[in-house]
Amino acid sequence: MPLRLIQIEETLNELLGAVLSSRRTVTGPARKLAGLDREQQEFALHWASVISKSNSEMAYQFVDHVSDAFGMMDTDGVTNWIIEAMDVYDRQGLYPGSASLREVDAFADRLSQKKYAVSLEDVVGVLNKYVKGVCGRDLDIQSDAQAWTDTETLYLPDTFKRFDSEQLNFRLYKATGAFLLAQTRYGTFQVDPATGVPLICAAIAKFPDPARALRIFESVEHLRLLNCLRSELPGLVRQMSELSSSAQCNPELQERSDLLAAIGRPDSDVMDSIRVVSELYHRNIDLPATACYQGIVDLEKVRLTTRKRVDREKEKFRSDLAMLAESLARPDDGEPQRGQANVTLVTEKDDSGGVDMTLTLDGQPVIPPEAMAQTAKSIIQDFGEVPQEYLVPASDSRYRKDLQAEDELAEEIDNSTQDVIYYDEWDYRRRHYRKNWCGLRELEMHPASEKTVDDILAKHSHLVREIRKSFEALRGDNKMLRRQSNGDDLDIDAIVENYPDIHKGNELTDRLFVKSGRLERNLAVVFMVDLSGSTKGWINDAERESLVLLSEALQTLGDRYAIYGFSGMTRKRCELYRIKTFEDPYDSKVRARIAGIRPQDYTRMGVIIRHLTRKLIEVDARTRVLITISDGKPDDYDGYRGDYGIEDTRQALMEARHAGVHPFCITIDSQAHDYLGHMYGHVNYTVVSDVRGLPLKVSDIYRRLTT
């Protein structure tokens, strides 16, 4: 039987007396609690008692909202809501803690989404196996805000939480990956041999309204790809249809069946879709909804990626042919005449949809190496065949040049000094690491006059006080720490909780004491500061000022932190400058090193991230954070720029995350949105529009990342 209103009021009056007045009574909350069942009432009063021991106002807010919480969540959810609010109270104080209790509906929404959400990280292993099993090209899988493909990478959202079912959200990942895969497998982006550009790019550009034409194409091509998939994977197509029904969207194109007949055949191609688009463009048609697994088509990015791949693979295939012809030459043939071998290549589709190849060189049948066969499959995906001009061995093998260059560079590294630490570097073009490719040296930052730091402190004295004050708020006051192994007094709550063990005579936990102290933040942070030549001037000054202000504030907080600068030139001279290690106190030596910060050479980021990740994981901390302060993208003298530098840096950041390190980047590059989201993830970087705001921004970001 539920408790009566008067019983609840008596209990609440006793618990909340400190925050009650003539205008604020327990009548309202008590009436709400009276509407709960007995079990929920006892749960609420128990927690009200527990919370009131920390703060009576928090307890009042709790009993005023707990009945709403039970209307949205089960008991476990309500418990999580309480724990989160109390955690906010412990770390940020009464106002944010009370707000967390009042915002119970927002918490319930988050909990609901989290309950059924499926993350890409959880399913990427399964998707990778699926992609590698059915695709002729070695596609990568990466996260992005929307689902799409550039024909080399499948981009999928970090999380799917569209359905109130974990199973359906997993199926949505599978269906989305399969549909993007179908675009590359069934020729959505088939290339025009004459231009090296996908046919659809040129076709869409001819329409007066390319955006409308593209939208029609997406609907038509969706239908064609489903027909292609249905012939090979009918079960998957049924699941896609079920997902559309569950999402309450109908992606079917309602048009005359004879018009759509051309794209209803399993052997239809993208030109059939383009012809249907031409028919539909001038009609006043209602376009269907986009399927939930369909994603978007980004023609410009497809065009750029395809154009680069076509050139790269043509050169590689011809070089591989030259190497193959040379390896087959007999000793008495003399110097092989590259480019003159007679090559034929016959391809046929096998039963599984793959490609069988028969290659002959000067009439002699040969089995192409696996890498060469893989290149050929990728070329066939683009063109439908290997074009005739590809079947001419290169007059000079770039592959051999690469081998020679790698041997020379490896020898140079072997001859370098012993204080060099070697790291692999990710080559996205080969999709593997270059082993021991970068040599890194740790150097001491050359100190300068401390007067520089004194001048900064004098210039920003008001900011120092402001930042220090905001950091003091993070530290918090002394709190009563419960369930300690030693302390000033017995913890009655802990003893009550363990009473069953006492009664049974079982061995007790030793955490039965309370003591006063500060909650340990238990984190370690490394600041990785770009010292490339492009930071010369205001940027370098702002970096120096940021580190001075931050270090002054961090002394208040007591966090473990380290500061390193990085620069260098080529992979053989990657340099990391020690400004402050975890072991160094913030003293005159560190201040002199900060004053000594000067712009140096280039920005090779991957090797630095790998080295600092290694340092961070050696620190015993619950949270490890790597904050990069930079003015631009990766760039080095020996070609470490563009996609190569970005992809290696991204790979190093992924390695850091897998090791438990949280990377974040603060940059002043206004063009950074083009690449930082790809490298760090869309929520793990920020762009400072005005370099003069860098000192404050760094402090603000630090506080947000570590609380």
VOGU-3710 file (C-alpha; in Angstrom, 3 decimals, decimal comma):
1> mplrliqiee> 0,000/0,000/0,000  1,458/3,438/-0,908  2,435/5,853/1,833  -0,144/8,495/2,721  0,438/12,152/1,943  0,845/13,108/5,596  3,520/10,425/6,084  5,465/11,703/3,093  5,179/15,317/4,296  6,504/14,386/7,739
11> tlnellgavl> 9,528/12,644/6,228  10,286/15,454/3,767  9,924/18,128/6,427  12,536/16,320/8,462  14,923/15,874/5,525  14,524/19,281/3,844  13,990/21,606/6,771  17,097/23,652/5,945  15,671/24,904/2,632  11,989/25,306/3,585
21> ssrrtvtgpa> 10,215/28,561/4,397  6,711/29,978/4,691  6,572/30,251/0,900  8,384/27,034/0,130  6,912/23,918/1,687  7,042/20,217/0,897  3,348/20,069/0,008  3,873/20,174/-3,758  6,625/17,529/-3,950  4,800/15,365/-1,399
31> rklagldreq> 1,643/15,327/-3,532  3,704/14,192/-6,515  5,302/11,405/-4,478  1,894/10,329/-3,210  1,011/9,377/-6,788  3,842/6,804/-6,986  3,623/3,198/-5,914  5,097/2,108/-2,595  8,350/0,798/-4,058  8,965/4,036/-5,955
41> qefalhwasv> 8,084/6,100/-2,869  10,617/4,228/-0,739  13,214/4,575/-3,492  12,600/8,350/-3,649  12,714/8,866/0,113  15,858/6,786/0,434  17,637/8,875/-2,181  16,250/12,101/-0,707  17,886/11,099/2,551  21,179/10,296/0,823
51> isksnsemay> 21,237/13,507/-1,239  20,247/15,742/1,704  23,435/14,713/3,464  25,372/16,402/0,651  23,035/19,337/0,031  19,431/20,021/1,073  18,644/22,119/-2,002  19,715/19,252/-4,278  17,466/16,951/-2,274  14,512/19,361/-2,678
61> qfvdhvsdaf> 15,045/19,555/-6,439  15,233/15,763/-6,524  11,904/15,100/-4,769  10,264/17,814/-6,872  11,214/16,024/-10,122  11,552/12,338/-9,265  7,908/11,566/-10,069  8,485/13,028/-13,568  11,590/10,860/-13,852  9,594/7,717/-13,076
71> gmmdtdgvtn> 7,169/8,721/-15,818  10,006/8,639/-18,363  12,437/5,966/-17,162  12,672/2,717/-15,268  14,393/2,519/-11,888  17,849/1,966/-13,388  17,386/5,056/-15,571  16,262/7,139/-12,597  19,296/5,944/-10,644  21,587/7,000/-13,481
81> wiieamdvyd> 19,865/10,395/-13,563  20,568/10,886/-9,848  24,188/9,763/-10,151  24,860/12,072/-13,075  23,302/15,057/-11,271  25,300/14,384/-8,106  28,439/14,059/-10,163  27,746/17,449/-11,746  27,138/18,879/-8,258  30,447/17,472/-6,997
91> rqglypgsas> 32,413/18,877/-9,909  30,632/22,130/-10,747  28,572/23,097/-7,732  24,969/23,608/-6,706  23,532/25,555/-9,646  24,665/23,155/-12,412  23,753/20,184/-10,182  20,220/21,511/-9,602  19,882/22,198/-13,333  20,752/18,568/-14,052
101> lrevdafadr> 17,890/17,424/-11,828  15,433/19,873/-13,379  16,406/18,805/-16,904  15,198/15,259/-16,359  13,442/15,127/-19,732  16,689/15,884/-21,574  18,455/13,148/-19,629  15,663/10,693/-20,452  16,010/11,530/-24,150  19,754/10,962/-24,048
111> lsqkkyavsl> 19,324/7,726/-22,187  16,716/6,507/-24,637  18,923/7,274/-27,615  21,932/5,717/-25,959  19,978/2,607/-25,069  19,337/1,609/-28,661  22,198/3,385/-30,418  24,819/1,424/-32,333  28,213/2,996/-32,967  30,391/2,594/-36,023
121> edvvgvlnky> 33,226/1,556/-33,753  31,172/-1,447/-32,627  30,360/-2,682/-36,135  33,303/-1,562/-38,249  34,990/-4,961/-37,896  31,951/-6,753/-39,329  31,528/-4,177/-42,088  35,201/-4,409/-43,054  34,934/-8,163/-43,561  31,796/-7,680/-45,614
131> vkgvcgrdld> 33,362/-4,995/-47,808  36,539/-6,952/-48,422  34,529/-10,038/-49,276  32,428/-8,635/-52,092  34,304/-5,668/-53,552  37,077/-5,694/-56,125  38,613/-2,597/-54,578  40,101/-2,404/-51,086  37,666/0,157/-49,682  38,291/1,882/-46,393
141> iqsdaqawtd> 35,586/2,749/-43,850  35,630/6,070/-42,038  33,198/8,139/-40,026  31,504/11,301/-41,240  28,369/13,297/-40,521  26,533/11,678/-43,467  26,766/8,447/-45,401  28,480/8,706/-48,788  31,399/7,343/-50,779  34,132/8,878/-52,879
151> tetlylpdtf> 34,683/5,421/-54,516  37,682/4,614/-52,283  36,199/5,103/-48,828  32,783/4,386/-47,368  31,856/7,232/-45,020  29,334/6,328/-42,339  27,948/8,244/-39,333  29,573/7,687/-35,932  26,278/6,461/-34,503  22,938/5,226/-35,778
161> krfdseqlnf> 20,043/5,763/-33,382  17,163/6,179/-35,814  15,215/3,181/-34,530  14,132/2,163/-31,049  15,861/-1,125/-31,565  19,524/-1,987/-31,427  18,991/-4,706/-34,006  17,387/-2,315/-36,505  20,140/0,261/-36,026  22,725/-2,442/-36,716
171> rlykatgafl> 20,814/-3,444/-39,847  20,814/0,186/-40,886  24,632/0,194/-40,775  24,738/-2,996/-42,810  22,218/-1,723/-45,356  23,920/1,670/-45,697  27,334/0,085/-46,181  25,889/-2,366/-48,718  24,168/0,370/-50,686  27,330/2,522/-50,894
181> laqtrygtfq> 29,231/-0,585/-51,845  26,694/-1,272/-54,592  27,403/2,165/-56,048  31,037/1,226/-56,634  30,327/-2,420/-57,531  27,573/-1,790/-60,095  29,102/1,210/-61,811  27,294/4,284/-60,485  30,552/6,165/-60,966  31,757/4,402/-64,117
191> vdpatgvpli> 34,487/6,427/-65,793  34,545/7,837/-69,311  37,800/6,458/-70,893  38,187/9,618/-72,937  38,206/12,034/-69,992  38,984/9,918/-66,937  35,945/11,475/-65,227  32,807/9,593/-64,072  30,078/9,624/-66,732  27,492/10,877/-64,280
201> caaiakfpdp> 29,517/14,034/-63,494  29,424/15,195/-67,103  25,809/14,101/-67,581  24,468/16,004/-64,573  26,446/19,136/-65,477  24,506/19,387/-68,788  21,132/19,953/-67,118  19,988/23,555/-66,513  19,348/22,724/-62,856  22,068/20,204/-61,873
211> aralrifesv> 20,781/19,934/-58,283  17,330/18,816/-59,477  18,877/16,431/-61,998  21,074/14,920/-59,287  18,091/14,419/-57,002  16,218/12,589/-59,788  19,329/10,550/-60,524  19,600/9,488/-56,872  16,042/8,135/-56,970  16,490/6,370/-60,305
221> ehlrllnclr> 19,878/4,947/-59,425  18,550/3,762/-56,078  15,981/1,686/-57,934  18,563/0,318/-60,395  20,978/-0,686/-57,622  18,220/-2,464/-55,705  17,463/-4,475/-58,838  21,161/-5,353/-59,180  21,413/-6,333/-55,507  18,199/-8,358/-55,654
231> selpglvrqm> 19,706/-10,767/-58,164  22,642/-11,560/-55,832  21,462/-10,729/-52,310  17,658/-10,959/-52,178  17,666/-11,325/-48,384  19,535/-8,049/-47,973  17,091/-6,234/-50,260  14,194/-7,541/-48,153  15,882/-6,112/-45,042  16,323/-2,776/-46,817
241> selsssaqcn> 12,628/-2,725/-47,645  11,750/-3,523/-44,023  13,971/-0,673/-42,839  12,172/1,743/-45,170  8,851/0,580/-43,756  10,076/0,939/-40,170  11,378/4,426/-40,970  7,967/5,213/-42,486  9,436/6,409/-45,767  8,646/5,164/-49,246
251> pelqersdll> 11,672/5,509/-51,540  9,933/3,893/-54,539  9,727/5,955/-57,736  6,130/5,984/-58,979  6,479/6,094/-62,748  5,414/4,108/-65,797  6,818/0,616/-65,682  7,904/0,733/-69,338  10,008/3,797/-68,636  11,689/2,086/-65,700
261> aaigrpdsdv> 12,120/-1,229/-67,503  15,628/-0,266/-68,625  16,851/-0,080/-65,043  14,982/-3,206/-63,964  17,493/-5,574/-65,551  20,313/-6,999/-63,389  22,792/-6,077/-66,159  21,658/-2,451/-66,462  24,313/0,224/-66,138  24,551/3,863/-65,158
271> mdsirvvsel> 23,876/5,012/-68,735  20,415/3,423/-68,467  19,805/5,521/-65,345  21,042/8,663/-67,077  18,612/8,085/-69,971  15,704/7,705/-67,497  16,773/10,910/-65,747  16,659/12,728/-69,107  13,064/11,510/-69,582  11,939/12,507/-66,099
281> yhrnidlpat> 13,744/15,844/-65,827  11,213/17,817/-67,868  8,190/16,237/-66,214  6,451/17,551/-63,148  7,079/14,483/-61,027  6,907/13,911/-57,293  10,258/12,623/-56,131  10,040/9,918/-53,487  11,597/10,137/-50,045  15,271/9,258/-49,683
291> acyqgivdle> 15,744/5,792/-48,243  17,152/5,770/-44,710  20,196/3,768/-45,886  20,754/5,734/-49,119  23,162/8,484/-48,050  24,136/11,305/-50,393  26,045/11,624/-53,671  28,877/14,163/-53,705  29,865/14,366/-57,362  32,709/16,818/-56,914
301> kvrlttrkrv> 34,516/14,661/-54,365  33,890/11,588/-56,493  35,347/13,374/-59,512  38,499/14,448/-57,622  39,115/11,020/-56,103  38,477/9,184/-59,346  40,718/11,454/-61,380  43,651/10,888/-59,034  43,075/7,133/-58,956  42,828/6,786/-62,726
311> drekekfrsd> 46,226/8,435/-63,227  47,815/6,534/-60,354  46,528/3,120/-61,357  47,383/3,556/-65,030  50,992/4,323/-64,143  51,161/1,495/-61,627  49,633/-1,094/-63,960  52,055/-0,233/-66,759  54,988/-0,286/-64,339  53,907/-3,684/-63,030
321> lamlaeslar> 53,724/-4,959/-66,605  57,278/-3,734/-67,209  58,500/-5,477/-64,060  56,688/-8,665/-65,050  58,149/-8,623/-68,558  61,631/-8,059/-67,163  61,297/-10,923/-64,693  60,300/-13,307/-67,503  63,199/-12,337/-69,811  65,778/-15,106/-70,375
331> pddgepqrgq> 69,493/-14,404/-69,699  70,353/-14,584/-73,401  67,653/-12,121/-74,382  69,898/-9,185/-73,591  68,580/-5,943/-72,148  64,759/-6,128/-72,140  63,098/-3,596/-74,420  60,436/-2,186/-72,143  57,346/-0,894/-73,860  57,677/-3,331/-76,754
341> anvtlvtekd> 56,254/-6,490/-75,149  53,062/-7,767/-76,759  50,444/-7,887/-74,003  46,914/-9,278/-74,102  44,495/-9,408/-71,202  41,178/-11,272/-71,367  38,737/-10,802/-68,505  35,544/-12,685/-67,695  33,099/-12,391/-64,844  33,035/-15,467/-62,649
351> dsggvdmtlt> 29,980/-16,986/-60,944  30,465/-14,897/-57,787  30,521/-11,616/-59,694  34,331/-11,407/-59,531  36,726/-11,237/-62,456  38,870/-13,982/-63,986  41,908/-12,682/-65,899  44,088/-14,344/-68,506  47,291/-12,400/-69,171  49,817/-13,175/-71,895
361> ldgqpvippe> 53,184/-11,531/-72,544  54,632/-12,137/-76,028  52,298/-15,113/-76,351  53,391/-16,597/-73,012  50,567/-16,974/-70,452  51,521/-15,616/-67,045  49,834/-15,355/-63,681  49,845/-11,718/-62,571  51,043/-10,971/-59,031  48,240/-10,461/-56,503
371> amaqtaksii> 48,870/-6,706/-56,216  48,739/-6,331/-59,994  45,527/-8,362/-60,196  43,992/-6,156/-57,522  44,923/-3,036/-59,495  43,344/-4,563/-62,598  40,089/-5,253/-60,705  39,957/-1,645/-59,568  40,531/-0,447/-63,143  37,750/-2,737/-64,380
381> qdfgevpqey> 35,418/-1,262/-61,768  36,086/2,176/-63,217  35,995/1,373/-66,939  34,281/-2,000/-67,216  37,524/-3,310/-68,742  41,253/-2,581/-68,803  41,691/0,035/-71,578  44,029/-0,874/-74,420  46,503/1,920/-73,665  47,079/0,370/-70,212
391> lvpasdsryr> 48,481/-2,777/-71,872  51,784/-1,107/-72,822  54,588/-1,739/-70,320  56,114/1,458/-68,968  59,451/2,392/-70,433  60,762/2,986/-66,932  59,434/1,308/-63,830  58,375/3,692/-61,127  57,993/0,704/-58,896  61,716/0,026/-59,216
401> kdlqaedela> 62,474/3,627/-58,481  60,411/3,388/-55,320  62,270/0,280/-54,252  65,620/1,915/-54,901  64,610/5,052/-53,052  63,377/3,078/-50,055  66,609/1,102/-49,864  68,686/4,302/-49,931  66,589/5,980/-47,284  66,636/2,918/-45,016
411> eeidnstqdv> 70,413/2,895/-45,266  70,563/6,555/-44,288  68,489/5,908/-41,204  70,629/2,942/-40,211  73,657/5,220/-40,281  72,106/7,881/-38,064  72,861/8,482/-34,390  71,685/6,248/-31,549  69,484/8,825/-29,805  66,964/8,655/-32,616
421> iyydewdyrr> 63,653/6,900/-31,999  62,046/5,384/-35,084  58,355/5,326/-35,898  56,276/3,859/-38,683  54,411/6,191/-41,011  51,068/5,428/-42,677  51,089/5,522/-46,488  47,438/5,720/-47,489  48,268/5,001/-51,122  49,727/1,619/-50,242
431> rhyrknwcgl> 47,403/1,138/-47,304  50,172/0,027/-45,011  52,876/1,463/-42,807  56,338/2,394/-43,934  58,347/0,637/-41,267  60,723/2,705/-39,108  60,240/5,525/-41,580  60,659/8,569/-39,338  63,547/9,349/-37,041  62,595/11,480/-34,030
441> relemhpase> 64,908/13,207/-31,605  63,952/14,818/-28,334  65,748/18,093/-27,777  65,784/20,621/-24,976  64,092/23,889/-25,865  66,749/26,567/-25,869  65,884/28,896/-22,942  65,524/32,654/-23,251  65,247/35,472/-20,772  62,520/35,089/-18,185
451> ktvddilakh> 61,776/38,740/-18,742  59,615/37,662/-21,673  57,373/35,750/-19,293  57,357/38,665/-16,833  56,267/40,976/-19,628  53,454/38,584/-20,605  52,253/38,372/-17,009  52,333/42,145/-16,654  50,520/42,626/-19,976  47,778/40,137/-19,073
461> shlvreirks> 47,630/40,523/-15,291  43,839/40,843/-15,328  43,523/37,741/-17,494  45,785/35,764/-15,168  43,519/36,569/-12,238  40,401/35,769/-14,257  41,677/32,463/-15,603  43,123/31,432/-12,241  39,804/32,158/-10,558  37,897/30,050/-13,091
471> fealrgdnkm> 40,353/27,204/-12,594  40,010/27,421/-8,812  36,317/26,717/-9,294  37,277/23,436/-10,956  39,386/22,413/-8,032  36,440/22,677/-5,656  36,369/22,849/-1,912  37,099/20,091/0,512  34,464/17,406/0,483  33,621/14,568/2,779
481> lrrqsngddl> 35,048/11,529/1,032  33,149/8,407/1,928  34,053/4,726/1,901  37,732/5,350/2,517  40,158/2,744/3,815  41,226/5,204/6,548  39,850/8,473/7,847  38,637/10,696/10,608  35,430/8,884/11,503  33,328/5,838/10,740
491> didaivenyp> 31,155/5,913/7,610  27,722/4,991/8,971  26,266/4,509/5,468  29,008/2,074/4,549  28,520/0,159/7,794  24,766/-0,062/7,183  25,341/-1,272/3,648  27,681/-3,979/4,919  25,460/-4,963/7,845  24,422/-8,270/6,180
501> dihkgneltd> 28,099/-9,301/6,037  28,577/-8,269/9,686  25,535/-10,285/10,664  26,768/-13,353/8,771  30,300/-13,013/10,066  31,757/-12,586/6,585  34,955/-10,683/5,943  34,288/-6,947/5,748  35,609/-4,386/3,320  38,115/-1,991/4,861
511> rlfvksgrle> 36,412/1,028/3,255  34,359/2,004/6,283  35,744/5,489/7,049  35,102/9,099/6,059  37,659/11,850/5,720  37,801/15,395/4,431  39,677/15,993/1,191  39,543/17,072/-2,430  38,378/14,814/-5,194  41,319/13,719/-7,322
521> rnlavvfmvd> 40,987/14,815/-10,978  43,276/11,977/-12,071  44,123/13,168/-15,547  47,217/13,819/-17,620  47,451/16,359/-20,422  50,110/17,019/-23,064  50,167/20,260/-25,046  51,703/19,732/-28,498  52,708/23,117/-29,857  53,382/23,735/-33,553
531> lsgstkgwin> 56,760/25,453/-34,017  56,787/25,406/-37,819  58,085/28,392/-39,732  54,563/29,489/-40,567  53,973/30,424/-36,902  56,449/33,287/-37,171  55,075/36,581/-35,854  51,821/37,038/-33,950  51,018/33,343/-33,969  54,218/32,396/-32,214
541> daereslvll> 53,707/35,215/-29,706  50,155/34,037/-29,058  51,322/30,446/-28,507  53,883/31,669/-25,989  51,307/33,810/-24,194  48,806/30,931/-24,124  51,293/28,615/-22,471  52,303/31,204/-19,865  48,698/31,963/-18,882  47,733/28,306/-18,888
551> sealqtlgdr> 50,735/27,218/-16,816  50,035/29,925/-14,243  46,438/28,708/-13,937  47,319/25,023/-13,851  49,435/25,536/-10,754  46,159/26,246/-8,981  44,555/23,081/-10,254  47,444/20,713/-9,652  46,874/18,715/-12,853  49,700/16,715/-14,373
561> yaiygfsgmt> 50,626/18,317/-17,664  53,509/18,487/-20,101  54,374/20,869/-22,945  56,294/19,943/-26,091  57,026/21,903/-29,234  57,503/20,160/-32,574  59,064/20,907/-35,922  61,706/19,414/-38,222  62,612/18,896/-41,838  62,019/15,634/-43,696
571> rkrcelyrik> 61,319/12,289/-42,088  64,945/11,923/-41,004  64,872/14,995/-38,791  61,661/15,074/-36,783  62,328/17,109/-33,677  60,427/17,325/-30,408  61,377/20,125/-28,050  60,964/19,531/-24,321  59,478/22,592/-22,671  57,956/20,937/-19,616
581> tfedpydskv> 57,816/17,215/-18,901  55,354/15,618/-16,471  58,138/15,477/-13,903  59,221/19,113/-14,242  57,800/21,675/-11,799  56,616/24,939/-13,311  59,683/26,923/-12,315  62,121/29,424/-13,734  63,631/26,828/-16,080  60,264/26,020/-17,654
591> rariagirpq> 59,390/29,713/-17,925  62,709/30,316/-19,683  61,973/27,501/-22,144  58,540/28,923/-22,898  60,224/32,276/-23,498  62,594/30,480/-25,885  59,844/29,251/-28,207  60,760/30,225/-31,760  59,432/29,246/-35,210  61,546/26,542/-36,835
601> dytrmgviir> 60,971/24,473/-39,968  58,108/22,186/-41,065  55,106/20,328/-39,599  55,255/16,530/-39,662  52,530/15,595/-37,207  52,023/11,804/-37,330  55,359/10,844/-35,798  54,957/13,452/-33,052  51,466/12,213/-32,149  52,734/8,620/-31,966
611> hltrklievd> 55,622/9,617/-29,690  53,491/11,740/-27,340  50,817/9,016/-27,228  53,496/6,648/-26,005  54,433/9,138/-23,286  50,818/9,625/-22,237  49,968/5,938/-21,897  52,975/5,519/-19,625  51,287/7,876/-17,156  48,970/6,278/-14,601
621> artrvlitis> 45,875/8,425/-15,167  42,191/7,784/-15,681  41,913/10,398/-18,449  44,639/11,242/-20,947  44,324/14,226/-23,255  46,530/15,394/-26,142  45,891/19,012/-27,164  47,493/20,278/-30,378  47,972/24,021/-30,844  48,679/24,660/-34,515
631> dgkpddydgy> 48,288/27,162/-37,317  47,739/24,802/-40,204  47,747/21,384/-41,779  50,603/18,808/-41,877  53,389/19,919/-44,188  56,994/18,823/-44,670  59,733/19,400/-47,183  59,858/15,844/-48,569  56,284/15,594/-49,855  54,543/15,145/-46,504
641> rgdygiedtr> 51,634/17,328/-47,513  48,188/17,101/-49,047  46,383/13,792/-48,689  49,555/11,974/-47,646  50,210/14,159/-44,580  46,544/14,368/-43,643  46,006/10,600/-43,846  49,129/9,787/-41,812  48,112/12,303/-39,140  44,599/10,885/-39,086
651> qalmearhag> 45,959/7,361/-38,720  48,197/8,464/-35,816  45,186/10,071/-34,116  43,177/6,864/-34,517  46,050/4,944/-32,927  46,004/7,439/-30,039  42,278/7,004/-29,509  42,621/3,227/-29,527  45,307/3,605/-26,852  42,888/5,573/-24,663
661> vhpfcitids> 44,141/9,081/-25,428  41,654/11,862/-26,266  43,105/14,132/-29,003  41,885/17,675/-29,581  43,157/20,438/-31,849  43,030/24,215/-31,524  43,956/25,951/-34,743  43,855/29,397/-36,296  43,681/28,109/-39,879  40,443/29,474/-41,354
671> qahdylghmy> 40,536/26,675/-43,965  40,816/24,019/-41,262  37,215/22,830/-41,626  38,267/21,226/-44,916  40,573/18,746/-43,235  40,469/18,889/-39,413  37,060/17,221/-39,213  38,501/14,372/-41,264  41,594/14,102/-39,056  40,246/14,754/-35,561
681> ghvnytvvsd> 36,499/14,165/-35,899  33,964/16,939/-36,140  33,705/17,588/-32,413  37,390/17,335/-31,565  38,753/20,577/-32,919  38,047/24,272/-32,817  39,102/27,153/-35,023  40,119/30,442/-33,432  39,181/33,235/-35,792  41,434/35,848/-34,194
691> vrglplkvsd> 44,933/34,862/-33,137  44,755/37,430/-30,344  42,055/35,316/-28,738  44,278/32,237/-28,596  45,415/32,533/-24,927  41,866/32,712/-23,587  40,599/30,081/-26,024  43,261/27,587/-24,976  42,313/27,988/-21,311  38,619/27,706/-22,074
701> iyrrltt> 39,057/24,575/-24,180  41,280/23,018/-21,539  38,643/23,522/-18,866  35,934/22,017/-21,075  38,041/19,009/-22,013  39,075/18,122/-18,501  35,794/18,520/-16,604
//
